[in-house]
Amino acid sequence: MKSLTLVFVVLIFVVFTACNKTGDECPASEIVVNQIGKTITVSHPDSISGICNAVVFVVTQIDNSKTSAYITITPYDICCDGYNQVIVNNNGNVAVLKENQKIDDTSKWKDITRISLCDLAGKGEYYIGLRGVFYPGGVDNYKYRWLKIELSEEEDTLKIISSGTNQTENCCIKTGQIE
């Protein structure tokens, strides 16, 4: 009876920790890819779904000659069990990610409030990393996601091209990973 209990405990441990590893492989069994095709301008902010609040992309007019792009969340609270985070760089701006970069718990995460996209301006198509955080039963769980975006050099036009999400909780994803 003890050996059966031990086998059961080990099996449970393996199932719940399998995707918390920080190795190079990101299981692709439950990756969902969406073609988004949204264009955001000063007169047309838009959003994508998040865990609780929508993740909003805004291009705003600073003065007659300057615009700025940033990421935020919907301004109203929704009663839910979770929140959204984005990978940032050392300046606190959204980090520019290249293809095949790993998005996992070792990335530098920040809660989404109002974070600049300026480091992506004029660089062509790049990725940003997001994660949805939810905590059923008081334990943090994550769903990792990439977004492929392009921000014009003037920061007046932002294109959200596509996204990929690993639906398996606590499992990494690589930017551009589709399977």
Buried (B, 14 or more C-beta within 10 A) or exposed (E): EEEEEEEEEEEEEEEEEEBEBEEEEBBBEEBEBEEBEBEBBBEEBBBBEBBBBBBBBBBEEEEEEEBBBBBBBEEEEEEEEBBBBBBBEEEEBBBBBEEEBBBBBEBEBBEBEEBBBBBBBEEEEBBBBBBBBBEEEEEEBBBBBBBBBBBBEBBBBBBBBBBBBBEBBBBBBBBBBEE
